[in-house]
Amino acid sequence: MTEFQVYWWMMLDNINDVSGAVCFMVVFTTIILIIAGCSNLSSSTYYPESLDSQKEKKIGKILLNFGFFLIIPSILTILIYTFIPTSKQYAMIKCFPKIANSEVIAEDVPEMYQMVKDYMKEMLEGNE
């Protein structure tokens, strides 16, 4: 493993934290824009002839369009945040297969398992 890989391994938690913060901001902004757009559109229907209502309708449409435009980036940030592993998860991804497939484990574990089984039998027979 190179120094570069170790560096990025150690940075995974920070990257995950930053992507979570960006995800929260984008999703929160999207929700606020959609709510504000719906609010403006609904309030523009009270007096449809007035200039203020027409302005509210235009602003509502703009806010809704921008909010709907941000739905795709919101989904992308959620996916990025979900699928960036933490350093602990990456350690399991990287190290567990090497440990499980090592020759030492393949040779010693069956012996240890048999020893534990024999010990448990002895303990059970001793209690009877």
KOLVO-647645 format. One record per residue (C-alpha): residue number from 1; x, y, z. Coordinates in steps of 0.5 Angstrom, whole numbers, m for minus. Example, Ala and Ser with C-alpha at 12.3 -4.5 7.8 and 13.67 -1.06 7.14 Angstrom:
1 / 25 / m9 / 16
2 / 27 / m2 / 14
//
This chain:
1 / 0 / 0 / 0
2 / 3 / 7 / m2
3 / 3 / 13 / 2
4 / m2 / 16 / m3
5 / m7 / 11 / m1
6 / m6 / 11 / 6
7 / m7 / 19 / 6
8 / m14 / 18 / 2
9 / m16 / 12 / 7
10 / m15 / 17 / 13
11 / m19 / 22 / 9
12 / m25 / 18 / 8
13 / m28 / 20 / 14
14 / m27 / 28 / 13
15 / m30 / 27 / 5
16 / m36 / 23 / 8
17 / m37 / 29 / 13
18 / m36 / 34 / 8
19 / m41 / 30 / 3
20 / m46 / 29 / 8
21 / m46 / 37 / 10
22 / m47 / 39 / 2
23 / m52 / 33 / 2
24 / m56 / 37 / 7
25 / m55 / 44 / 4
26 / m57 / 42 / m3
27 / m63 / 37 / 0
28 / m65 / 43 / 5
29 / m65 / 48 / m1
30 / m69 / 44 / m6
31 / m75 / 43 / 0
32 / m75 / 50 / 2
33 / m75 / 53 / m6
34 / m81 / 48 / m7
35 / m85 / 50 / m1
36 / m83 / 57 / m3
37 / m85 / 56 / m10
38 / m92 / 53 / m8
39 / m93 / 58 / m3
40 / m92 / 64 / m8
41 / m97 / 60 / m13
42 / m102 / 59 / m8
43 / m102 / 66 / m5
44 / m103 / 69 / m13
45 / m109 / 66 / m14
46 / m113 / 70 / m9
47 / m113 / 76 / m13
48 / m111 / 74 / m20
49 / m112 / 81 / m23
50 / m107 / 85 / m19
51 / m100 / 86 / m21
52 / m98 / 83 / m14
53 / m101 / 77 / m15
54 / m98 / 76 / m22
55 / m91 / 78 / m20
56 / m92 / 72 / m14
57 / m94 / 68 / m20
58 / m88 / 69 / m24
59 / m84 / 68 / m18
60 / m87 / 62 / m15
61 / m86 / 59 / m22
62 / m79 / 61 / m22
63 / m78 / 58 / m15
64 / m81 / 52 / m17
65 / m77 / 51 / m23
66 / m71 / 52 / m20
67 / m73 / 47 / m14
68 / m75 / 42 / m19
69 / m68 / 43 / m22
70 / m64 / 42 / m16
71 / m68 / 35 / m15
72 / m63 / 31 / m19
73 / m57 / 34 / m16
74 / m60 / 33 / m9
75 / m61 / 25 / m11
76 / m54 / 25 / m13
77 / m51 / 28 / m7
78 / m55 / 23 / m3
79 / m52 / 17 / m7
80 / m45 / 20 / m6
81 / m46 / 21 / 1
82 / m49 / 14 / 2
83 / m44 / 10 / m2
84 / m37 / 14 / 0
85 / m35 / 9 / 6
86 / m32 / 11 / 12
87 / m25 / 9 / 14
88 / m27 / 3 / 18
89 / m31 / 1 / 13
90 / m26 / 1 / 8
91 / m21 / m2 / 13
92 / m26 / m8 / 13
93 / m26 / m8 / 5
94 / m19 / m8 / 4
95 / m16 / m12 / 10
96 / m22 / m17 / 11
97 / m21 / m21 / 5
98 / m14 / m22 / 6
99 / m14 / m24 / 13
100 / m20 / m29 / 11
101 / m16 / m32 / 5
102 / m9 / m32 / 9
103 / m6 / m39 / 10
104 / m5 / m38 / 17
105 / m12 / m38 / 18
106 / m14 / m43 / 13
107 / m9 / m48 / 17
108 / m10 / m46 / 24
109 / m17 / m44 / 25
110 / m20 / m52 / 24
111 / m15 / m54 / 29
112 / m17 / m49 / 34
113 / m24 / m50 / 32
114 / m23 / m58 / 34
115 / m20 / m56 / 40
116 / m26 / m52 / 43
117 / m31 / m57 / 41
118 / m27 / m62 / 45
119 / m26 / m58 / 51
120 / m34 / m56 / 50
121 / m35 / m64 / 50
122 / m31 / m65 / 56
123 / m34 / m59 / 60
124 / m41 / m62 / 58
125 / m39 / m69 / 60
126 / m36 / m67 / 67
127 / m43 / m63 / 69
128 / m47 / m70 / 68
//
